[in-house]
């Protein structure tokens, strides 16, 4: 009897996020402003798993011999 496999819900990986930094310089004569840029970083840790399965195969073989009566196989003829 064959039972169908159990299927779980799919795992959806987070999207790849890219960050682009844009810089602009402004020159103002005789004024010396100060500016602080806060850059927030988020780390995505990708953990890769490599599941492995194994299987076994049993093989059978058959051999047919020609035998001459109760004494056993025929002698080889050359």
Secondary structure as GFF3:
##gff-version 3
##sequence-region A 1 78
A	DSSP	three_ten_helix	69	71	.	.	.	ID=ss1
###
